Amino acid sequence: MSKGEQVDNKTDNKTDNKTDNKTDNKTKKLPANYYFDNDAVETVIIKYHETGCTNIFLRNEIMTHADELIVNVIRTHNLHNIYAGKDPSSFSDLHQIAWVAIESAIYKFNDKPGHPKVFNLWSQIARTSILAAIKKDNRDKKNSEGYRYYLDERTLKRSAKIERFMKEAKDICKYCSDFMKIIASLEDLYYNDLKPHEGLIGKLTQHSGMSRAKIIKFIKILRLMSFEFTDSPIGEIEHQEKIIKPSTIAFTKDED
């Protein structure tokens, strides 16, 4: 090989090395919502599998990429505020739950064609594992003895107006057995149901055994006779202006 050819080869090698360095130095542009390069992380995971998942340094390198993803999943979905504690320790608890779930998924990584991208897979695992933990925590608290004791022993606030209404309604409907059954059902719901007003007609129908039409008729009659109740808005203004009932309205000869 002549000196001229050796010089040409050196210059060619230098230019090749420069272009390679330039391409290596150019950082791969990632989507705005991505925190790491999928291909680079997958390469490290494959190396980790080649060591029989025993290399701690490779595992730590993999999990550093998962750390930022977990933090952003928790903040994006506001999961730390759904969790019972709602304090800094809650954030750490949820982070640890997702961290363990993602770490266990590394051992099951499949690099065959068509496998899901690591970023998408880890995002789904983090969110699913945290939501499952939150649901389990809430379920355990509702089934705990302390919470059940609280439900059994708590006293519900009762209104004197409602009790007075029940008494007056019984007095008005005392000659109608069907209406008395409805009032008894209404009273039972008031004392035993946490939200008796929700779906009231349906509850009264089921509890009293009366038809829906009869329940609605009962409510309409109570509305028409509202002036008979002490705490009715009409009754409250009775001292200001005398209420003329329909049966007592006087008619003149011209109006007849």
Rosetta blueprint (number, residue, H / E / L):
1 M L
2 S L
3 K H
4 G H
5 E H
6 Q H
7 V H
8 D H
9 N H
10 K H
11 T H
12 D H
13 N H
14 K H
15 T H
16 D H
17 N H
18 K H
19 T H
20 D H
21 N H
22 K H
23 T H
24 D H
25 N H
26 K L
27 T L
28 K L
29 K L
30 L L
31 P L
32 A L
33 N L
34 Y L
35 Y L
36 F L
37 D L
38 N H
39 D H
40 A H
41 V H
42 E H
43 T H
44 V H
45 I H
46 I H
47 K H
48 Y H
49 H H
50 E H
51 T L
52 G L
53 C L
54 T L
55 N L
56 I H
57 F H
58 L H
59 R H
60 N H
61 E H
62 I H
63 M H
64 T H
65 H H
66 A H
67 D H
68 E H
69 L H
70 I H
71 V H
72 N H
73 V H
74 I H
75 R H
76 T H
77 H L
78 N L
79 L H
80 H H
81 N H
82 I H
83 Y L
84 A L
85 G L
86 K L
87 D L
88 P H
89 S H
90 S H
91 F H
92 S H
93 D H
94 L H
95 H H
96 Q H
97 I H
98 A H
99 W H
100 V H
101 A H
102 I H
103 E H
104 S H
105 A H
106 I H
107 Y L
108 K L
109 F L
110 N L
111 D L
112 K L
113 P L
114 G L
115 H L
116 P L
117 K L
118 V H
119 F H
120 N H
121 L H
122 W H
123 S H
124 Q H
125 I H
126 A H
127 R H
128 T H
129 S H
130 I H
131 L H
132 A H
133 A H
134 I H
135 K H
136 K H
137 D H
138 N H
139 R H
140 D H
141 K H
142 K H
143 N H
144 S L
145 E H
146 G H
147 Y H
148 R H
149 Y H
150 Y H
151 L H
152 D H
153 E H
154 R L
155 T L
156 L L
157 K L
158 R L
159 S L
160 A H
161 K H
162 I H
163 E H
164 R H
165 F H
166 M H
167 K H
168 E H
169 A H
170 K H
171 D H
172 I H
173 C L
174 K L
175 Y L
176 C L
177 S H
178 D H
179 F H
180 M H
181 K H
182 I H
183 I H
184 A H
185 S H
186 L H
187 E H
188 D H
189 L H
190 Y H
191 Y H
192 N H
193 D L
194 L L
195 K L
196 P L
197 H L
198 E L
199 G L
200 L H
201 I H
202 G H
203 K H
204 L H
205 T H
206 Q H
207 H H
208 S H
209 G L
210 M L
211 S L
212 R H
213 A H
214 K H
215 I H
216 I H
217 K H
218 F H
219 I H
220 K H
221 I H
222 L H
223 R H
224 L H
225 M L
226 S H
227 F H
228 E H
229 F L
230 T L
231 D L
232 S L
233 P H
234 I H
235 G H
236 E H
237 I L
238 E L
239 H L
240 Q L
241 E L
242 K L
243 I L
244 I L
245 K L
246 P H
247 S H
248 T H
249 I L
250 A L
251 F L
252 T L
253 K L
254 D L
255 E L
256 D L
